[in-house]
Amino acid sequence: MIRRVGERVQNRRKYTLRPGAYAILERSGLVLLTHQSAPIPELQLPGGGIDPGEQPVAALHREVYEETGWTMRISRRLGAFRRFTYMPEYDLWAEKLCTVYLCRPGRRVSPPTEPAHLPVWLPADEAADALGNAGDRHFLRSLL
């Protein structure tokens, strides 16, 4: 069974399934997060939606680069969680199926290409408290 986190499911609401891939990028006790300033400011694990026809690993590499400007390599898959939430940037009620991977950052090759995103390095314990959703926090805390 896949853990469900966050808001309660609204029985009369229609949700669109939105699979995504997310990275815990750890190096020397620090974790690379992304700060998304709009539409709602929050710290997040880098990652995002998997486009139709796109493989999850390719999506993860693309999303990490777009949101942080960094390259990375995957160490292993940690697991998955589900969130039922409204996504204002898409005007969409989504059932997010979030797969989380433990990764190693490579190098920074550019500023983020995704608008309203900035890379942020934090100590792992501080990052776990600062993340904006319970699923991200659960997976990072499980590594501490």
N, C-alpha and C positions, 0 to 999 in steps of 0.2 A: 504494500500500500504506500502511496506517495503522500507525504506530510502536507497538510493544508495549513496555511498561515494567513494572518491578516483579517480583513473584513469578513463578516458573515455573508454567505451567499443569499442574495435576494431572490426568493422563489419565482417571482413573476418577471424577473429581468432576464433578457436574452444575452448570453455571454458568447463571445467569439474566441475560440481556442487560439492562443498565440504562444507557440513554442519559442524558447529562447535559450541561449547559452551564456554562462557567466563565469568569470575567472577570479579566483583568489590568487593574487600575484604577490608572493612573499619573497623577501630577500633580507637576510641579516636582521630578522625581527621586525622589519618594516613591511607594511602592506600598501600596495598601490591601488588607490581608489579613484573614482571619478566624481567630481562635484558637478552636478547638473543644476544650473541656476534657474532654468525655466522649463516648463511652466510652474513647477513647484521646487524650490531649492532643497536639495538633499544630497547626501553622500551615498554612493552606490558602489557595488561591485561592478567593474567594467564588464560590459556585455550587452546583449539585447536580442531582438527578434531574429529568428531564422527566416530568411526570405524563401518563398516558394521555389522548390528545386535546388536549394542550397543545402549543403551538408553542414551538420552542427559544428564540426571542427573548423571548417572554412569560415562559417559565420562568426565564431568566437575570435578567430584571428582578425577578421575585418572589424568587428565591433571594438575590440581592445585598441586597435590602431586608431579608429575613428574617434574614440572617446578619450584616449590618453596620448596618442602619438608614439606609443611604445610597441616594439615587437615582443613576442613571447613564445614559450614552448610549453606544451601540456605535459604535466607529470602523470596525472591520473584523474579519473572521474570520481567525484565524491558522492554524488547523489542528486536528488531532485526534490523540488517542492512545488506546490500549486498556490497561486494567489488569485482571488477573484476581486478585480479592482476596476475603477474607471481610469482610463488613460486620456487625459484632456488634450494632449498633443495630437491624438488621432480621433477625438470625439468618439471613443469606443469603450464599451464595457467588455473586459477581457477576462478569460480564464487563462492566466499565464502559467505555462508549464516550464519551469525554470530548472535547467540542468547546470550544476555547478562543478567546475573543474579546479583542481590545484595546479597552478602554473608557475613557471619561473619567468620573470621579466628578462628580456634580452637587452635591447638598447633603445633609447629615445631617438627616433629618426625625424620627427617633425612635431610641431604643435598639434593639438587635436584638430581634426578636420570636421568634427561634428559641432555645430553651433551650440553655445551655452554649456560646454563641457570643459573642465580643467582637471589635469592630473593632480592628485594629492597623495603624498606619502605620510603615513602615520604609523606609530608603534602599533603592533597587532592588537594589544588589549584595548587601546584607545580607539582603534578603528572598529573593533567589535561593538563598542558602545555607541559609536557615532553613526553607524549605518542606518539608513532610512527605512528598512523593512525587516520584519522578523525572520524571514527565510534567509536573507543574507547574514544576519546576526547569528542565527543558529549554526550555519555552516562554518563561519569563521570561529565562533566560540568552540566548536567541536574540535578544532585543530589546536587550540591553546592548551 
